[in-house]
Amino acid sequence: MTDKAVVYTSAVGKVVPAGYDRAAMLPQWPRWSLGIRVANLLFASGTGGTGPDGTLRHTDDPRAQGALAVRRLITLMEAGGARADDLVGIRVYVDDPANAGALLAGVGDVLRERLTGDYPAFSMVVANTSDRAVHAEIEAFAATAHESVRCGGVPPRFGSGTWSEPAWDDHAHAVRVGNLWFLSAQLPLDSTGRLVGTTAAGQTAQVLANLDAVLADSGRTASDLVRLTVWVATREALDAVQGAVRDHLAAAFTTGGGPATTVIVAPLVEPGALVQMEAVAATGARRVVDAALAPRPGALWPVDAVAVVLSAEQDSFVRRFTWPERPPDVASESAPARRPLGEIVFLSARTGTGTMGEQTRQALDGMRALAEAAGGCFADLVQFDVYYAHRSLYADYNAVRIAYLEEHNPESAWFAGSGPRADSPTPGSLIEIESIAVIQR
């Protein structure tokens, strides 16, 4: 018996992309997880400014849309047994840098109202959603036992002159959950908020220095990294960014086996910034999956890994939900027994070749192969982020995803995730899928 369950609440509902028939999609909603609860961890799918019926609201007001999205996320967490104060990390995909200030103001409105403790870690990138009228898609991760870390001398999240009007800028530099540290995304800014460097290599050096500073204040080093997500603003900057990252990781991982690394091409909110990085670090036992099992074009190997497997000791707790909603099961509300969570697996992004449908299947095959090589199965996947090149490709991706999950994961909860539009650094690639699995024995 595992501690994995779908979290669903009709107060949130599932976002229905434009062009889809809501009534036809309704029977599939239970399998399109709004969230996944595993032990004391809760992964919430990307959420936009829509109502419970999937109707988009506040199309002319990014601030109101951002506030609505965060309220929906908190409602979902409460349905899964967590609270607003259990927020560990927030990742925001915004449609247009011009909307970022207003959007963050809306996020801040809700968090200032609901949080009584420390703020979560935070990342933000420009990556359009599947619906043009959605100003942002916000995903979140929560844990019922964690602590935030604030670091001296570390740059603010954005430069002081990024927006003409004040926007929410309070966040943790890192959040610790057991033996895991989730780091906020870093930009090439110094401690005063000034952009450092005019070249991709110079900016990457500053971002890596900022990550090292956060790790140091958390008692960690670059050799503890298990996941690294790199956003590069332009294709022209890719080689310089990847080269600088490769050299930095090579110094930390002299025998290979570095973090699972994903690189995505997407515009950044900070004017003039060419690179942004988000990371996860961990202590304790770790192992990497053989890269030959799922080769990846353009990888930083032998420095980075296709998957990093961690043993994690967490208290087990879950509230089990069915759909449609039913009265709480008395047994599921009883005090949980203490037991290990299992192994957490961070997978680098998977892609493929050919048409969108072919690439989607190849990416999912790669995820399944890595999960199995780590000792689990496809059903152990709990969270993913899918980046696709064009909005017009969403329907092709979605059709293959549904068929694949019915084939390989018919009896288990589908995982939480987001689907923003962004580009792969691999020529000809239409899709990249970055994911997390939790293997419970």
Buried (B, 14 or more C-beta within 10 A) or exposed (E): EBBBBBBBBEBBBBBBBEEBEEEEBBEEBBBBBBBBBBBBBBBBBBBBBBBEEBEBEBBEBBBBBBBBBBBBBBBBBBBBBBBBBBBBBBBBBBBBBEBBBBBBBBBBBBBEEBBEEBBBBBBBBBBBBBBEBBBBBBBBBBBBEBEBBBBEEBBBBBBEEBBEEEBBBBBBBBBBBBBBBBBBBBBBBBEEBEBBBEEBBBBBBBBBBBBBBBBBBBEBEBBBBBBBBBBBBBEEBBEBBBBBBBBBBBEBBEEBBBBBBBBBBBBBBBEEBBBBBBBBBBBEEBBBBEBEBBEBEBBBBBBBBBBBBBBBEBBBBBBBBEEEEEEEEEEEEEEBEEBBBBBBBBBBBBBBEEEBBBBBBBBBBBBBBBBBBBBBBBBBBBBBBBBBBEBEBBBBBBEBBBBBBEEBBEEBBBBBBBBBBBBBBBEEBBBBBBBBBBBBE
